[in-house]
Amino acid sequence: MAALDESSRARTITISGLSKTSGVADWRLGYAAAPAHLAVGIANAVDLLAVCAPTPLQDIAITALDLPAPYYDAMRADLGHRKDVVATLFSRLGLTPNSRTALTTYSSTARR
């Protein structure tokens, strides 16, 4: 849109992320490009959303930090099992699973 004309450029905000498009799916890294008069509002919103976690989420975080290690061990095992199930299904479909992390898996669409 911004390439169309000066009027469009003056009111276009482009928001994107690097998570999937750049192969860093486990990261939450994004960006916005906008004219300066719009970027100020975006920066304020990001600051409020990223820096000032809502009170209920702060309470949840405190609860989560107080959970015993076995809770997280069980959760990690469950998520790992789910990842393995998906990888098995990929293999059955003739796809090649590629587990880049402990809890996620990807597959190429190229046939073996």
Backbone hydrogen bonds, N-H to C=O, Kabsch-Sander energy under -0.5 kcal/mol:
donor,donor_aa,acceptor,acceptor_aa,energy
4,L,1,M,-1.8
5,D,1,M,-0.6
9,R,5,D,-2.5
10,A,6,E,-1.9
11,R,8,S,-1.3
12,T,9,R,-0.9
14,T,33,A,-2.8
15,I,13,I,-0.5
16,S,31,Y,-2.4
18,L,29,L,-3.3
19,S,29,L,-0.5
22,S,18,L,-1.2
23,G,20,K,-1.0
24,V,18,L,-1.0
24,V,19,S,-1.3
27,W,24,V,-2.1
29,L,27,W,-0.7
30,G,28,R,-0.5
31,Y,16,S,-2.7
33,A,14,T,-2.7
38,L,35,P,-1.5
39,A,35,P,-2.4
40,V,36,A,-1.4
42,I,38,L,-1.7
43,A,39,A,-2.8
44,N,40,V,-2.1
45,A,41,G,-2.3
46,V,42,I,-2.8
47,D,43,A,-2.3
48,L,44,N,-2.2
49,L,45,A,-2.5
50,A,46,V,-3.2
51,V,47,D,-2.0
52,C,47,D,-0.8
52,C,48,L,-0.6
53,A,51,V,-1.1
57,L,54,P,-0.7
58,Q,54,P,-1.8
59,D,55,T,-2.3
60,I,56,P,-2.1
61,A,57,L,-2.4
62,I,58,Q,-2.1
63,T,59,D,-2.1
64,A,60,I,-2.9
65,L,61,A,-2.5
66,D,62,I,-1.2
67,L,63,T,-0.5
67,L,64,A,-1.1
71,Y,68,P,-1.4
72,Y,68,P,-0.9
73,D,69,A,-2.4
74,A,70,P,-2.5
75,M,71,Y,-2.1
76,R,72,Y,-2.7
77,A,73,D,-2.2
78,D,74,A,-2.5
79,L,75,M,-2.7
80,G,76,R,-2.4
81,H,77,A,-2.3
82,R,78,D,-2.3
83,K,79,L,-2.3
84,D,80,G,-2.2
85,V,81,H,-2.2
86,V,82,R,-2.2
87,A,83,K,-2.5
88,T,84,D,-2.3
89,L,85,V,-2.3
90,F,86,V,-2.6
91,S,87,A,-2.2
92,R,88,T,-2.3
93,L,89,L,-1.5
94,G,91,S,-1.7
95,L,90,F,-2.7
96,T,108,S,-0.7
98,N,106,Y,-3.7
100,R,98,N,-1.1
101,T,104,T,-0.8
106,Y,98,N,-1.5
108,S,96,T,-1.4
112,R,94,G,-0.9
